[in-house]
């Protein structure tokens, strides 16, 4: 399996399917991987990208705390395959007693990887050859440079359009 490191490039709402899409870009390259995800995962990713602090831990914060509490750290995430329009991923966790691989959804894996600042890798065959030029008109998604409160985040997610992230179709 040939893996390529990717990073979160964009996040938006696809009005045609009424679901969120996270777009991963090949690190140092132009190939992309769009993955349709749920609202809770989209919000968790945006919250972490903006470094928003919550009074209580969200599910992905809880996952990070559990991994750390059990003496582990997230080394990397692998997005391994897609079957019947469903993506599969793995969390690669290192502990003093040895390595552990955990099956997970890519959306959860991405949200947790961001919290650990762990690298994300995707199976090379999943990346598209779509040129980055197709996304140049898209406004940059949350880039971590500007913090949002909860209401601003909600309005931001509600106002995203398909054009904000290029020519993708589920």
C-alpha positions in Angstrom: 0.0 0.0 0.0 1.5 3.3 -1.1 0.7 6.1 1.3 1.0 9.9 0.7 0.9 12.5 3.4 -2.0 14.9 3.2 -3.3 17.9 5.1 -6.7 19.6 5.6 -7.1 22.1 2.8 -10.8 23.1 2.9 -14.0 22.3 4.7 -17.4 23.2 3.4 -21.1 22.3 3.0 -22.2 20.5 -0.1 -25.8 21.7 -0.6 -26.5 19.0 -3.3 -26.1 16.3 -0.6 -26.6 18.5 2.4 -23.5 17.1 4.0 -20.1 18.5 4.8 -16.9 17.7 2.9 -13.4 17.9 4.0 -10.8 18.3 1.3 -7.4 16.9 1.9 -4.4 18.0 -0.2 -1.3 16.1 -0.9 1.4 17.7 1.2 3.7 19.6 -1.2 1.6 18.5 -4.2 -1.7 19.3 -6.0 -3.7 16.0 -5.7 -6.8 16.1 -3.6 -9.0 13.8 -1.6 -12.6 15.0 -0.8 -14.4 13.1 1.9 -18.0 13.7 2.9 -18.5 13.9 6.6 -21.1 14.6 9.3 -21.9 17.9 10.9 -20.5 17.0 14.3 -17.2 16.0 12.8 -17.1 19.1 10.6 -17.7 21.3 13.6 -15.0 19.4 15.6 -12.5 19.9 12.8 -13.2 23.6 12.5 -13.1 24.1 16.3 -9.7 22.5 16.5 -8.4 24.4 13.4 -9.5 27.6 15.1 -8.1 26.5 18.5 -11.5 27.3 20.2 -11.6 26.4 23.8 -14.8 24.7 25.1 -15.9 24.4 28.7 -16.2 20.6 28.4 -14.3 18.2 26.1 -15.9 17.3 22.9 -15.9 13.6 21.8 -12.6 14.0 19.9 -11.0 15.8 22.9 -12.2 12.9 25.0 -10.6 10.4 22.5 -7.3 12.3 22.8 -7.5 12.3 26.6 -8.2 8.6 26.7 -5.3 7.8 24.4 -3.0 9.9 26.6 -4.4 8.6 29.9 -3.6 5.0 28.7 0.0 6.0 28.0 -0.3 6.4 24.3 0.1 9.0 21.6 -1.3 9.1 18.1 1.6 8.6 15.7 -0.3 8.9 12.5 -3.6 8.3 10.7 -4.0 6.2 7.5 -7.0 6.6 5.2 -6.8 3.2 3.6 -9.6 2.6 1.2 -13.1 3.3 0.0 -15.7 0.6 -0.5 -19.3 1.4 -1.7 -18.7 5.1 -1.2 -17.6 4.5 2.4 -14.0 5.6 3.4 -12.0 3.6 6.0 -9.2 4.8 8.2 -6.9 3.6 11.0 -5.4 5.3 14.0 -1.8 4.3 14.7 -1.2 4.6 18.4 2.2 4.1 20.1 2.4 2.9 23.7 5.2 1.7 25.8 3.8 -1.8 25.6 3.7 -1.7 21.8 1.9 -0.2 18.8 -1.8 -0.4 18.3 -3.9 0.1 15.2 -7.6 1.1 15.6 -10.2 1.1 12.9 -11.9 4.5 12.7 -13.9 6.7 10.3 -11.7 9.2 8.4 -13.7 12.2 9.8 -13.0 11.1 13.4 -9.4 10.3 12.6 -8.8 13.7 11.0 -10.4 15.5 14.1 -8.2 13.4 16.5 -5.0 13.8 14.3 -5.5 17.6 14.4 -5.6 17.5 18.2 -2.3 15.6 18.3 -0.7 17.4 15.4 -0.2 13.9 14.0 0.4 13.4 10.3 -2.4 12.1 8.1 -1.7 9.7 5.2 -4.0 8.5 2.4 -3.7 5.6 0.1 -2.2 7.1 -3.1 -4.9 5.6 -5.3 -7.6 7.6 -3.5 -6.1 11.0 -4.5 -7.6 12.8 -7.5 -5.6 14.5 -10.3 -7.9 17.5 -10.1 -5.8 20.6 -10.3 -5.6 23.0 -7.4 -6.5 25.7 -9.9 -10.1 24.5 -9.8 -10.3 25.7 -6.2 -8.6 29.1 -6.5 -11.9 31.0 -6.3 -12.8 29.3 -3.1 -12.4 31.5 0.0 -9.9 30.0 2.4 -11.5 27.9 5.0 -10.7 28.3 8.6 -6.9 28.8 8.7 -6.3 29.1 12.4 -5.4 32.7 12.2 -8.7 34.1 13.3 -10.7 32.7 16.2 -14.5 32.3 16.0 -17.0 32.0 18.8 -19.8 29.3 18.7 -22.3 31.5 16.9 -19.8 32.7 14.3 -18.8 29.1 13.7 -22.5 28.1 13.2 -23.1 31.0 10.7 -19.9 30.2 8.9 -20.8 26.5 8.4 -24.4 27.4 7.4 -23.3 29.9 4.7 -20.8 27.7 2.9 -21.7 26.9 -0.7 -20.6 24.1 -3.1 -18.6 26.6 -5.1 -16.5 27.3 -2.0 -14.7 24.0 -2.5 -14.6 23.3 -6.2 -16.0 20.7 -8.6 -16.6 17.7 -6.4 -19.5 15.3 -6.4 -20.2 12.5 -3.9 
